């Protein structure tokens, strides 16, 4: 089973690449500027240039793979524009390439804290972060409208995402609801949850929360 990872140069993307390689999965690591991420290339990993916001680029880099993973972030583009554009391009490009499964990484602020109430809707939610969260919400809307047969899942870590946390090999998974107490998880354990959904698709056309 071959995997194409968009956003492979970021912290989560790198963790996903490492986890997939550790399981013997061939990986195509897609980044905008390969020369900045030359260390990603190695046994089991092909490093290529690509643009997740361009459907033709997505189709070219994803062709021949069984599953695509997206762990995307850019600070120089507004979140609403970036996540809607890239998600639309991923949907179109993967369908063109015949890739049936997309596993993306979401953000905890789009999880529910009560029926119909998301974290970013709360009265105490910092206004300066709302636009970023709404960008991720726009991506969810694009996925919800994506035509069949594309299957997708949004694996959503808690807000306490440990940059330096260790790999424990354990995580919990639930529906699109913020875990009690907010939860926490390390990058390596988040990557386990992502690659589990690559190897053994369990959730379909849904958002799920994962936490330690």
N, C-alpha and C positions, 0 to 999 in steps of 0.2 A: 504494500500500500504506500503510494507516494503522496507527499504533502507539500503544498506550496504555502509559504508563510509570508503574508504581506505585512510590512512593518517589522521585519525581522531584526532591524538594528536597534530597536528600543529595548528597555529592560524586560518587559513582558515577552516581546518577540524573541529575544535571545534565550529566555528561559524555556519558551516553547520549543525552539530549535534544539536546545540541549536535551530536553526530555524526549523529543521524538527520536533523535539520534541514539539516545541511550536504549531505545526499544528496537533499534534496527530499522527504523523507517527512513527511506530516502527523502531528503528535504531539499526543496528549492527555496532559498532565502531571497526574498525580493526587497530591495532597498532603492531609494532614489539615487544615491551616490555610492556605488560599491567601493570606491577607493577609500572612503571613510570607515568602512566596515570590513576591511580585508581579512581580519582575524576570524570572521565567521566561516570562511571557506575552509574546507577540510574534508576528512573522510565522511562520506555520507551526506555532504552538504554542497550544493551548487549555488554559488552567489551570483545573482543576476540583477541588472538594473530594470526598474519598472516603476510605473505610476499607477497607484490604486485608484486615482481619480479619472483615469482614461480607460473606457471600456475595451478599446482595441489592445491596449497594453496589458490589461487584465487577461484578456482572452489568449494573447500570445504566451504570457508567462505561466498561465494556469493549464494550458492544453496538455492533456495526457496524465493529469494528476487525478487522484481519487477524491481528495478533500482539500479545501482551502481553509486557511486560518487567517484572520485579520486582527491585528493588535496595533491600531493606528492612532497616531497623535501628531498634530502640528501646532506649534505656537504662533506661527506667522500668518495663519488664516483663521477667520472667525469660525467658531465651532459649528454654528448652524450651517454655514456654507460648506465647510470641510466634511462633516459627517454625512450630510444629505448627499453631497456630490460623490463621495467615495463609495457610500453604500449603494447608490444607484448604479455606479460604474461596476461595482463588484457583481451585483445582480445580473446586469446585462452581459458583462464579460464572461462570467462563469457559465451562464446559460449558452452563450455562443460557443464556448469551449467544450461544453458537455460535461462540466464538473457538477456532480449532483448535490454536494454537501458543503455548507459554509459554517464554520465555527468562529464567532466573533467574541471579542472581549468588551464588556459593557462597563458602566460606572454605577456605583451604589446609589447615587442620588436619584436615579430613575426607578428605584424599587419603591414598593408601597409600604406605608406605615399604618394605613387604615384603608378600608375599602374605598377605592377611587381617589385616594390621597397619596401622592408621591412625596418622597423626601424633599424634593425641591419646591413643593407647594406649601411647606410648613411656614408658619409666620416668623420663625426664628432662623430660617435658612438664609445664609449670607447672600445678599443681592449680587455681589461681585462674582459669584460662582454660578448663578442661575443660567446665564447664557450658555456656558459650557455644558451644563446638564441638559438644557433644552436641545442642544446640538445632538447629543446622544439619543434623546427622545425622538428627534426627527429621523435618526437612523432606524430606530425601532419601527416607526411608521412606514418607512420605505420597505423594510423587510416584511412587515405584516401584509403589505400590498403586493409583494413579489409573487409572480405567477408560479404555479406548479410547473415542473416537478422539483424546483429547487427546494431542498430541505435546509433548514438553518436552525441554529441555536445561539443565543447570546449568553455567554458565561459571565456572570457579574460578580466581581469580588466586593468585599466590604470596603468602607472608606479607609480602614486601617489595613493598608496593603504594605507589608513589611519589605522594604527595599533590601535589607540585609538579613532577612530571616532565613533559617535553615530549612532544608527539605526534611519533612517528617514522614512523608508518604501517606498522610491522612488528610481528609477534608470531608465536610458535610455539604449536602446539596439539597435545595428546596425550590419552591416556587418563586415568583417575582416579588418577594416580600423581604424587607430588611430584617436580618436576624436580630433576635432579642439582644440588646446591649450593643448592637452595631456590628459585632464580630470582628475578626481579623484573619489574615492569611498571609503567607510568605509568597514571593514570586515563584519559587520552585514548586510549592504545593498548588498554586493556581495553575501552573503549567501542567501538572498532573491531571487536574480536572479537565483542562482543555484537550489534552491528548487522549484522555479516556473517551471523550466525546468524538474524537477522530477515529479511534480504533473500534469503539463499541457504541455506536449512536444510540442514545437512550432517550433524549429529549428532542422533540421535533417541532419546528416552527414555533418556538417558545423562548422566553427569557427565564433564566434560572439564577438563583443566588448560590454562591459557594463561599464557605468559610471554614476555618479550622475548628 
